[in-house]
Amino acid sequence: MISRDVAIVNSSGLHARPATFFIQKANSYKSTIWVEKDDRRVNAKSLLGVLSLGVAKGMTITLIADGSDEQEALEGLAQLAESGFTD
């Protein structure tokens, strides 16, 4: 199990369209992936869960992955977030 902190840089945060891109990317990996903000942890493959965190621009989230492709999963999701969800 590994984790990585990621800053959300796009103007709308992790809402609607960016969250959909994030979920689609998360679902492309075999590992179990969570998103953590403050004291809440949700399944990164669940749109409702991710939206419920209310992540806005400038916030930092922690990505946690456990599985055979955990390193690849965190790198891919972090790159997507750092690109402003334009990849």
Buried (B, 14 or more C-beta within 10 A) or exposed (E): EEEBEBEBBBEBBBBEEBBBBBBEBBEEBEBBBBBBBEEEBBBBBBBEBBBEBEBEBEBEBBBBBEBEBBEBBBBBBBEBBBEBBEE
